[in-house]
Amino acid sequence: MIRTDFPCQVRVIEDLKIPLPDGTILAARAWLPDTTTPVPAILEYLPYRKRDGTRARDQGIHMYLAGHGYACIRLDIRGMGDSEGTLHDEYTLQEQLDGVDAIAFIAGLPFCDGQVAMFGISWGGFNGLQIAARQPPALKTILTLGSTDDRYATDVHYIGGCLSKDNIDWSATMMAQNDLPPDPAIVGPQWRDLWLQRIAANQPWSHIWLDHQRRDGYWQQGSVCENYASIQIPVYAASGWADNYSESIPRLLAGLTCPRRCLIGPWAHSFPHDVTVGPAIGWLDEALRWLDHWLKGRDTGIMAEPMLRVWMQDPVPPKTCYTERPGRWVGEPTWPSAHITTRTLPLNPSNRLGDPATPGTATLNSPLWVGIGAGEIGRYGDEADWPGDQREDDAGSLVFLTEPLTDPLEILGAPKLHLHFTSDKPCALAAVRLNDVAPNGAATRVSLGLLNLTHRTNHEQPAPLAGPTQAMIELDDIAHHFPAGHRIAVSLSTTYWPIAWPSPALATLTITLGASHLTLPIRTPRAEDATLRPFGPPTSAPQTPVIWHHSEKLPRRVTRDLITGRMTVDFPRWTYACEMPDIATTTTSRGYARYHITDGDPLSAETVCEYHVTLKRPELTASHHSLTRMTCDATHFHLTTELQAHENGQEIAARTWHRSIRRDFL
C-alpha cells in the first residue's frame, strides 16, 4: 500500500555533502520533514550508488520515515557513487571510521536534534552493527536487517569452513560496481579524475578473501561476535528464513546484553514490507514503533513484546520457487529459550533415525552431482532459487528416516548432527540436509549444514583427518512444523556442488552408527502465540519514478552431458535496464555466474562470472565489462580476471590479473 498522507511534509535534498576530517567529501541524499524544531536523524550507509543505483527503492523507505518526523539520510560510502576516494574491500576499518565521523557531522546539522539511528539491510545492516560497536556518542540505536555478527561463519565467502560458490560470484558483482563514474551534476568538474582513480583502484576482491581461508584476524575485524559487549545501544535485528543471514539472529540475541528485539519471517533477502516470499508485514510501521520508543520517548509497547518473534513455517511440497510460505507467528520472551528442549535421534543401521541406538557402520562417497539442483545460498526469492525434491540428491547420500510421526512436531533453532567417523583422505567435507518427507515420499529440504571436516575443532586451526574422529555439523536455524504422518530425514553427503567447492580428492567416510546422532530443538506450541499483536499491512511512500525496460537474462538451469559427465549450473545475475527520467540517466546490467564440473573429477571444478554494465547520461556513456574464471588443481586455486572500461565507446582501461593461491585445507 502506497501512502501519501503523512504527519509531516517532506522536502528532498538531492545533494547533501558530508566532509570527513581528512578532507574527503561523502555524498548523501536526504529527506527532511518540514518542521520548525530539530528531529532525530536516520542514516543508511551503502556502497550501492544512491544517485542511480538504489534510487528506485530509496524514497519509498526514507520519505515514509521522514513523513513521520525523522531526517533520513542515504549516504554513499567512500569511493562509491558520488563520494570521493577509492574503495578497496568490503567492511573495512576505514569505512567504519568514516561512518563514525559522518554520524558526528550529521548530529551537528541544524535539522538534527543530536540523535542518530542507523537503518539498513545487508551491507547497511553489517556496518550498522560494526559502527555501533565503535560507540559514536550520537548513535542511539540501530535497525539491522539481513546482516551478520560473524563475517566468516555467516556471509557469502565460507560456510562451515567450506569455500562458498558466492565467494567468486560476489567479487565479480562488486568489481562491476566499483569503477562506475560519479555524476558531474553532483561532484562537478573533478568527476572524470575520480572515475579514473576508481578504475585504477578496482581489483578482484576474491584474491583478498582467498588469502584468508581460515577465520583469522581479517575476518575477526568487523565481526561483532568478537566482543558483543561493545554494542551498548538498543538493537532491532530482522531477517528471513529464506535468507542465509537468519542464523545470525539467535546468536545476536544470546550474545548481546543491550536492549534488543529480533524478528524472523519467511522472507528472502529483502525488507519485510517489500518481499518476494510472503506474507509481507508493515515493517516501516514496526521500525517507527522502535524509533519512537528510543528516540522520542513514546511508549509504543514494543519493549513489552517477546524478545524473539518468528514465522513457524508449515510444510510445503518441494518446489524451486515459493511466493508464499504458510505458517503462523510465534514468540519467545528470551533467547536461549527455556521453552526449547533437545531430542536426540541416533543414526542406525537400515537407514533408521531414532531410538534405540544400534551399533554398526556405513560408508559414503558421494558423486559430484549431489547439489547441482540445490539453488542459491542466500536467496532473493527469484525463480528457481530453492532446491527441488530431495530424493534426487538422496540417491548420492546416506539417508536416515524416522517412522511416520504419530503427533505433530515443531522445531525452533539449529539442528545439529554429531558425527563419529573416519576418512580415507586427509581433506573431506560433510553436507547435511534436514528434510520433511511427506506420506507420498516427496522430500522438502528444511535446513542445511556444511562443514569442512578439517575444521572440525575450530575454523582457526584446521587439521588433516587421520584415524577415528568426531565432528558436529550445525545446520541453519529454522522454525518448522512437521505434521503427523510425515517423516523426518537427515541426509549426509560428501559433496554439495556448486554451493561448496569440492575437496581435492573424493573422500570415503566410514560412519559409526549408533554413536552418530541428530539433535533437534523441539518447541511445544504455546497459547501465548495466539495473543501476539498482529502486524499491519505493508506500506511505503511513493517511489521516485523510474521506467523498467525489458532485459533478457540467462535462465536458471542445470545441464549435463551424459557422455562426458560434464555438468553446468547457470545462475542469472543482476540483469536489468532502468531509466531514471528525473536525472536523465539509464543504467543497464547483464551478468551470470556459471559453474562447471565433471563427475568423478573434483579438480575439474570451474567458476565463470561475467558482467556487462552501462551507465548512460546525455554527455556520457560509461561501460564496464569483466570476466572472472577460477579453476583448481590439488594444491592451488587459479584465478584469471579481465576488465575493460569504455568512455563513449572508446576503451580507456584494460587490465588482466592472474593469481594462483595455495589451498589451505580446502
C-alpha positions in Angstrom: 0.0 0.0 0.0 1.4 3.4 -1.0 0.8 6.3 1.4 1.0 10.0 0.6 -0.6 11.4 3.7 2.0 11.9 6.4 2.1 13.9 9.6 4.9 16.0 8.1 5.5 17.4 4.7 8.8 16.2 3.3 11.4 18.0 1.2 14.2 16.1 -0.7 17.8 17.4 -0.9 19.4 15.6 -3.8 22.9 16.6 -2.8 24.0 16.8 0.8 27.8 16.9 1.3 29.3 15.4 4.4 33.0 16.3 4.9 35.4 14.0 6.7 38.4 15.1 8.8 40.9 14.0 6.1 39.1 16.3 3.6 37.2 13.6 1.7 33.7 14.5 0.8 30.9 11.9 1.1 27.7 12.4 -0.9 24.2 11.9 0.5 20.6 12.3 -0.5 18.3 13.5 2.3 14.6 13.5 3.1 13.7 16.1 5.7 10.4 16.7 7.5 9.1 20.3 7.2 9.3 21.1 10.9 10.4 24.1 12.9 12.3 22.0 15.5 15.3 19.6 15.1 14.4 15.9 14.8 16.4 12.7 15.2 18.2 11.5 12.0 18.2 8.1 10.4 21.3 7.1 8.4 21.5 4.4 5.7 25.2 3.9 4.7 25.8 1.9 1.5 28.2 1.5 -1.5 25.4 1.0 -4.0 25.2 4.5 -5.6 22.3 6.5 -4.1 22.1 8.7 -7.2 21.4 5.9 -9.8 21.9 2.5 -8.0 19.3 2.3 -5.2 17.2 5.3 -6.5 14.3 3.0 -7.5 13.8 1.9 -3.9 15.2 4.6 -1.5 12.4 7.1 -1.5 9.7 4.5 -0.5 11.5 4.0 2.7 13.1 7.3 3.6 10.2 9.5 2.6 7.9 7.3 4.7 10.1 7.7 7.8 10.7 11.4 7.2 7.0 11.9 6.9 6.7 10.7 10.5 9.2 13.2 11.8 12.7 11.9 11.1 15.5 13.3 9.0 16.6 10.5 6.7 20.0 10.3 5.0 21.1 7.9 2.4 24.9 8.1 2.3 27.4 6.7 -0.3 30.5 5.2 1.3 34.0 6.4 0.4 34.8 5.7 -3.3 31.3 4.8 -4.4 28.5 6.7 -6.1 29.2 10.4 -5.7 31.5 10.1 -2.7 35.2 10.9 -3.1 38.0 8.4 -2.6 38.5 4.8 -3.5 37.2 1.5 -2.2 39.5 -1.5 -1.7 37.4 -4.1 0.1 34.1 -4.6 2.0 33.5 -3.7 5.6 36.9 -2.0 6.1 38.1 -0.2 9.1 38.2 3.0 7.0 34.5 2.6 6.2 33.7 2.2 9.9 35.7 5.2 11.0 34.2 7.3 8.2 30.8 6.3 9.5 31.7 7.4 13.0 32.8 10.8 11.6 29.7 11.1 9.4 27.4 10.5 12.4 29.1 13.2 14.4 28.7 15.6 11.5 25.0 14.7 10.9 24.3 15.1 14.7 25.6 18.7 14.5 23.4 19.8 11.5 20.7 22.3 12.2 17.9 19.9 11.4 19.1 17.2 13.7 18.4 17.1 17.5 21.8 15.4 18.1 20.4 11.8 18.0 21.2 9.5 15.1 19.9 6.0 14.3 21.3 3.6 11.6 18.9 1.6 9.5 19.8 -0.9 6.7 19.8 -4.3 5.1 22.7 -6.4 4.0 25.8 -4.2 3.7 23.9 -1.4 5.6 23.0 -3.9 8.3 26.6 -5.1 8.6 28.0 -1.6 9.0 25.2 -0.7 11.4 26.5 -3.4 13.8 30.1 -2.6 13.2 29.7 1.2 13.8 27.5 0.6 16.9 30.5 -1.4 18.3 32.6 1.7 17.9 30.2 3.6 20.1 29.9 7.0 18.4 28.2 9.2 21.1 25.4 10.4 18.8 24.3 6.9 17.7 21.4 5.9 19.8 20.0 2.8 18.2 20.3 0.6 15.1 17.9 -1.4 13.0 19.9 -4.1 11.2 18.4 -6.5 8.6 19.9 -9.4 6.6 23.3 -9.0 8.4 25.7 -10.9 10.5 27.7 -10.8 13.7 30.4 -13.1 12.2 31.9 -12.3 8.8 33.5 -15.8 8.5 30.7 -18.0 9.7 27.7 -16.3 8.2 28.4 -14.5 4.9 29.0 -15.4 1.3 32.6 -16.4 1.5 32.9 -19.6 3.6 30.2 -21.9 5.0 31.4 -24.1 7.8 34.9 -23.6 6.5 33.9 -24.7 3.0 34.6 -22.4 0.1 31.2 -20.9 -0.9 30.2 -20.6 -4.5 29.3 -17.0 -3.9 32.9 -16.0 -3.0 33.9 -15.5 -6.6 30.4 -14.5 -7.6 30.2 -11.6 -5.1 33.7 -10.5 -6.0 32.7 -10.2 -9.7 29.5 -8.4 -8.7 31.4 -5.7 -6.8 34.0 -5.4 -9.5 31.2 -4.4 -11.9 30.2 -1.6 -9.5 33.5 -0.3 -8.2 34.6 1.6 -11.3 31.5 3.4 -12.4 31.8 7.2 -12.6 30.2 9.7 -10.3 27.6 12.2 -11.6 29.1 15.5 -12.8 25.9 17.2 -11.7 26.8 16.3 -8.1 30.6 16.3 -7.9 31.4 18.9 -10.6 34.4 19.0 -13.0 36.5 16.6 -11.0 34.1 13.7 -11.9 36.4 12.2 -14.6 39.5 12.3 -12.3 37.5 10.5 -9.6 36.4 7.9 -12.2 39.9 7.2 -13.4 41.1 6.8 -9.8 38.3 4.2 -9.3 39.3 2.3 -12.4 42.9 2.2 -11.3 41.9 1.0 -7.8 39.5 -1.7 -8.9 40.8 -5.2 -8.3 39.3 -8.7 -7.7 38.4 -8.8 -4.0 38.3 -12.6 -4.3 42.1 -12.5 -4.1 41.9 -10.9 -0.7 39.3 -13.4 0.5 41.2 -16.4 -0.7 44.3 -15.2 1.0 42.3 -15.8 4.3 40.9 -19.3 4.1 40.8 -19.6 7.9 39.0 -17.5 10.4 41.9 -15.2 11.1 42.2 -11.5 12.1 41.0 -10.4 8.7 37.5 -11.9 9.4 37.5 -11.0 13.1 37.7 -7.3 12.1 34.2 -6.3 11.7 32.7 -9.4 13.4 30.9 -8.0 16.4 30.7 -11.5 18.0 34.4 -10.9 19.0 33.0 -8.6 21.7 29.2 -8.3 22.0 29.6 -6.1 25.0 31.0 -3.3 22.7 27.4 -2.7 21.5 25.6 -0.9 24.2 22.8 0.8 22.4 19.4 -0.8 21.6 19.4 -3.2 18.6 16.5 -4.4 16.5 17.6 -7.2 14.1 15.5 -8.8 11.4 15.9 -11.4 8.7 14.0 -14.2 6.9 14.2 -18.0 6.9 14.9 -17.9 3.1 17.9 -15.6 3.7 21.2 -17.2 4.8 21.8 -14.4 7.3 18.9 -15.5 9.5 21.2 -17.7 11.6 22.9 -14.7 13.0 19.7 -13.6 14.8 19.8 -16.2 17.6 23.5 -15.5 18.1 22.9 -11.8 18.4 20.0 -12.4 20.9 22.2 -14.7 23.0 25.3 -12.6 22.8 24.1 -9.0 23.2 23.2 -7.6 26.6 21.8 -4.3 25.4 18.0 -3.8 24.9 17.1 -5.9 21.8 14.3 -7.3 19.8 14.6 -9.7 16.8 12.3 -10.8 14.1 12.5 -13.6 11.5 9.8 -14.0 8.9 9.5 -16.3 5.9 11.3 -13.8 3.7 14.2 -13.9 1.4 17.0 -11.2 1.4 14.6 -8.3 1.5 12.9 -5.7 3.6 9.8 -7.3 5.3 7.4 -4.8 3.7 8.7 -5.4 0.1 9.1 -9.2 -0.3 9.2 -11.9 -2.9 8.3 -14.5 -0.3 5.1 -13.6 1.6 3.4 -12.8 3.8 4.8 -9.3 3.9 4.2 -7.1 7.0 4.1 -3.4 7.8 7.8 -3.2 8.6 8.2 0.5 8.3 5.5 0.9 10.9 7.3 -1.6 13.1 10.5 0.4 12.6 8.7 3.6 13.7 7.5 1.9 16.9 11.1 1.1 17.7 12.4 4.5 16.7 9.7 6.4 18.5 10.4 4.4 21.7 14.1 5.0 21.7 14.4 8.4 20.1 11.2 10.2 21.0 10.4 8.6 24.4 7.0 7.4 23.3 5.5 4.3 24.9 4.8 2.2 21.8 4.6 -1.1 23.7 7.4 -2.7 21.7 9.6 -3.5 24.7 6.7 -5.3 26.3 6.6 -7.8 23.4 8.6 -11.0 23.0 12.4 -10.7 22.5 12.2 -13.0 19.5 9.3 -13.3 17.1 9.5 -15.8 14.2 7.3 -17.3 11.5 6.7 -21.0 12.3 6.6 -22.5 8.8 4.1 -25.2 7.8 5.3 -27.9 5.4 5.1 -27.3 1.7 5.7 -29.6 -1.3 9.2 -29.3 -2.8 9.4 -26.5 -5.4 12.2 -24.4 -6.8 10.2 -21.2 -6.2 7.9 -20.0 -3.4 6.0 -16.8 -3.3 4.2 -17.5 -0.1 5.0 -19.7 3.0 2.1 -20.8 5.1 2.6 -20.7 8.9 1.9 -18.6 12.0 3.8 -16.1 14.2 5.2 -17.4 17.5 7.2 -15.6 20.2 9.8 -16.3 22.8 10.3 -13.9 25.8 14.1 -14.6 25.9 16.8 -16.4 23.9 18.1 -19.0 24.5 14.6 -20.0 25.5 13.5 -22.2 28.4 10.7 -23.5 26.1 13.1 -25.3 23.8 14.1 -28.9 24.6 16.5 -31.2 22.8 15.6 -34.5 21.3 18.3 -36.9 20.2 17.8 -39.2 17.3 20.6 -41.8 16.7 21.7 -42.8 13.1 21.1 -46.5 13.0 21.6 -49.4 10.6 19.0 -50.0 7.9 18.7 -46.2 7.4 16.7 -45.8 10.7 16.7 -42.5 12.6 15.7 -42.6 16.2 15.9 -44.8 19.3 17.2 -47.3 20.2 20.9 -46.5 19.3 22.2 -49.6 17.5 25.9 -50.2 16.7 27.0 -50.5 13.1 28.9 -48.7 10.3 28.0 -47.2 6.9 30.3 -45.9 4.2 29.8 -42.8 2.0 31.5 -41.5 -1.1 29.1 -39.1 -2.9 29.1 -38.3 -6.6 29.7 -34.7 -7.7 26.2 -34.3 -9.0 24.8 -34.1 -5.4 23.7 -30.5 -5.0 23.6 -29.3 -8.6 19.9 -28.5 -8.2 20.2 -27.0 -4.8 19.7 -23.4 -5.8 21.1 -20.4 -4.1 22.8 -20.0 -0.7 21.2 -16.7 0.3 18.1 -16.2 -1.8 16.4 -13.2 -3.2 13.2 -15.2 -3.8 13.8 -15.3 -7.6 12.6 -18.1 -9.8 14.4 -21.4 -9.1 16.3 -20.2 -6.0 15.2 -23.2 -3.9 16.2 -26.8 -4.1 13.6 -29.2 -5.5 12.6 -32.7 -4.4 15.4 -34.0 -2.2 15.1 -37.6 -3.5 17.4 -36.8 -6.4 20.3 -35.8 -4.1 19.4 -38.5 -1.6 20.4 -41.0 -4.3 24.0 -40.0 -3.7 23.7 -39.6 0.0 23.3 -41.6 3.2 19.7 -41.1 4.3 18.2 -41.9 7.7 14.5 -41.6 8.4 12.2 -41.7 11.4 9.0 -43.7 11.3 5.9 -41.7 10.4 5.2 -39.2 13.2 2.2 -40.1 15.3 1.9 -36.5 16.6 2.9 -33.1 15.1 6.4 -31.9 16.0 7.8 -28.3 15.8 11.4 -27.2 15.9 12.9 -23.8 16.5 16.6 -23.3 16.5 19.6 -25.1 15.0 19.5 -28.9 14.4 22.9 -30.5 14.9 24.5 -33.7 13.5 27.1 -35.2 15.8 29.2 -37.4 13.5 31.7 -40.2 14.6 33.7 -41.2 11.5 36.9 -42.0 9.8 38.1 -40.7 6.4 40.3 -42.3 3.8 41.5 -38.8 2.7 43.1 -36.0 4.8 40.6 -33.5 3.5 36.8 -34.0 3.3 33.6 -32.1 3.7 30.2 -33.1 5.0 26.9 -31.7 3.8 23.9 -32.4 6.0 20.2 -31.8 5.0 17.3 -32.0 7.3 14.3 -33.0 5.2 10.5 -33.2 5.7 9.3 -36.4 3.9 5.6 -36.4 3.1 3.5 -39.6 3.0 3.8 -39.8 -0.8 7.7 -39.8 -0.4 8.2 -36.2 -1.6 11.1 -34.7 0.4 11.4 -30.9 1.1 14.7 -29.5 2.4 14.1 -27.8 5.8 17.6 -26.9 6.8 21.2 -27.3 5.5 24.6 -27.5 7.3 28.1 -27.7 5.8 31.4 -28.4 7.4 34.9 -28.7 6.1 35.9 -31.6 8.3 39.5 -30.4 8.7 37.8 -27.5 10.6 36.1 -30.0 13.0 37.7 -28.4 16.1 37.6 -24.8 15.0 38.0 -22.5 12.0 41.3 -21.0 13.1 43.5 -24.1 13.1 42.3 -26.8 10.6 44.0 -30.2 10.9 44.1 -33.2 8.4 41.9 -36.1 9.0 43.6 -39.2 10.4 42.0 -42.1 12.3 38.7 -42.1 14.1 37.4 -38.7 14.9 34.3 -36.6 15.6 32.6 -33.5 14.3 29.5 -31.5 15.0 27.8 -30.1 11.9 25.4 -27.2 12.9 22.6 -26.7 10.4 20.9 -23.4 9.7 18.4 -22.2 12.4 14.9 -22.8 11.3 11.3 -22.8 12.6 9.4 -25.7 11.1 6.2 -27.8 11.7 6.4 -31.5 10.9 2.8 -32.8 10.7 1.6 -36.2 11.9 2.2 -38.8 9.2 5.3 -37.1 7.9 8.8 -38.4 8.5 12.0 -36.6 9.5 15.0 -37.4 7.4 18.7 -36.5 7.7 20.7 -36.8 4.5 24.5 -36.8 4.6 26.8 -36.3 1.6 30.5 -35.7 1.0 29.8 -33.3 -1.9 27.4 -30.4 -2.5 28.5 -28.7 -5.7 28.3 -25.8 -6.5 27.3 -24.4 -3.1 30.6 -25.8 -1.7 33.8 -26.2 -3.6 34.8 -29.9 -3.5 37.7 -31.3 -1.6 40.8 -32.1 -3.7 40.0 -35.8 -3.8 36.7 -37.7 -3.4 36.8 -39.0 0.2 35.1 -42.1 1.6 33.7 -41.6 5.1 33.0 -44.5 7.3 30.3 -43.5 9.8 30.0 -45.1 13.2 26.3 -45.7 13.6 24.5 -45.6 17.0 27.1 -43.1 18.3 26.4 -40.6 15.5 23.2 -38.8 16.2 21.0 -35.8 15.2 19.7 -33.4 17.8 16.6 -31.3 17.2 15.5 -28.2 19.1 11.9 -29.0 20.0 9.4 -26.3 20.7 6.0 -27.1 22.2 3.2 -24.7 20.9 2.3 -22.1 23.4 -1.1 -20.5 24.0 0.5 -17.1 24.2 1.3 -17.2 20.5 -2.3 -16.6 19.7 -2.3 -13.3 21.6 0.7 -11.8 19.7 -0.1 -8.3 18.3 -0.8 -8.7 14.6 1.4 -6.8 12.1 -0.2 -4.2 9.9 -0.2 -4.4 6.1 2.9 -3.4 4.2 3.1 0.3 3.4 5.6 2.7 1.9 5.8 6.1 0.4 5.7 6.6 -3.4 9.0 5.8 -5.1 11.0 8.1 -7.4 9.6 7.5 -10.9 11.6 5.1 -13.0 11.0 3.1 -16.2 12.0 -0.5 -16.3 12.8 -1.8 -19.8 12.8 -5.4 -20.8 16.2 -7.1 -20.5 16.8 -10.7 -21.5 18.6 -12.6 -18.8 20.3 -16.0 -18.7 17.9 -18.7 -17.5 18.5 -20.5 -14.2 19.3 -24.0 -15.5 21.3 -27.2 -15.0 22.7 -29.1 -18.0 24.5 -32.5 -18.0 26.4 -34.2 -20.7 25.6 -37.9 -20.3 28.6 -39.0 -22.4 31.4 -36.9 -20.7 29.8 -36.4 -17.3 30.4 -32.7 -17.5 27.7 -30.6 -15.7 27.0 -26.9 -15.9 24.9 -24.9 -13.4 23.9 -21.4 -14.5 22.7 -18.6 -12.3 21.5 -15.3 -13.7 23.0 -12.2 -12.0 22.0 -8.6 -11.9 20.2 -8.2 -15.3 18.1 -5.1 -15.8 17.6 -1.8 -17.7 16.4 1.1 -15.6 15.7 4.6 -16.9 15.5 7.5 -14.4 13.9 10.4 -16.3 14.3 12.9 -13.4 18.1 12.7 -13.7 18.3 11.7 -17.4 20.2 8.5 -16.6 19.8 4.9 -17.7 21.7 2.0 -16.2 21.8 -1.5 -17.7 23.4 -4.6 -16.4 23.7 -8.2 -17.6 25.5 -10.8 -15.7 25.7 -14.5 -15.0 27.6 -17.0 -12.7 28.4 -20.4 -14.3 29.7 -23.5 -12.6 31.3 -26.4 -14.4 32.4 -29.8 -13.1 32.9 -33.3 -14.5 31.5 -36.2 -12.4 34.3 -38.2 -10.7 36.9 -35.4 -11.0 36.8 -32.7 -8.3 39.8 -31.0 -9.9 37.6 -30.2 -12.9 35.6 -27.6 -10.8 35.4 -24.2 -12.5 33.6 -21.0 -11.9 33.0 -18.3 -14.6 31.4 -14.9 -13.8 30.8 -12.2 -16.5 29.3 -8.7 -16.3 28.4 -6.0 -18.8 27.3 -2.8 -17.1 26.5 0.5 -18.8 25.6 3.9 -17.4 24.2 6.4 -19.9 23.8 10.1 -19.4 23.3 12.8 -22.1 27.0 13.7 -22.1 28.5 10.2 -21.3 28.1 6.5 -21.9 30.4 4.6 -19.4 30.6 0.9 -19.6 32.3 -1.9 -17.8 33.0 -5.5 -18.9 34.7 -8.1 -16.7 35.2 -11.8 -16.9 36.4 -13.9 -13.9 37.4 -17.5 -14.0 38.6 -19.8 -11.2 39.9 -23.3 -11.6 42.0 -25.5 -9.3 44.5 -28.3 -9.0 45.2 -30.4 -5.9 47.3 -27.7 -4.3 46.2 -24.3 -5.7 43.2 -22.2 -6.9 43.9 -20.4 -10.2 42.2 -17.1 -10.9 42.1 -15.0 -14.0 40.2 -11.8 -14.3 39.9 -9.5 -17.3 38.4 -5.9 -17.1 37.7 -3.3 -19.8 36.3 0.2 -19.2 34.9 2.4 -22.0 34.0 6.1 -22.3 31.6 6.9 -25.1 32.6 3.7 -27.0 36.4 4.2 -26.6 38.4 1.9 -24.4 40.1 3.9 -21.6 41.4 1.0 -19.5 42.1 -2.7 -19.9 43.6 -4.9 -17.1 44.2 -8.6 -16.6 45.0 -10.3 -13.3 46.5 -13.9 -12.9 46.8 -15.3 -9.5 47.4 -18.8 -8.0 46.6 -19.1 -4.3 47.5 -22.2 -2.3 44.7 -24.3 -0.9 44.7 -24.3 2.8 42.9 -27.5 3.9 40.2 -26.7 1.3 
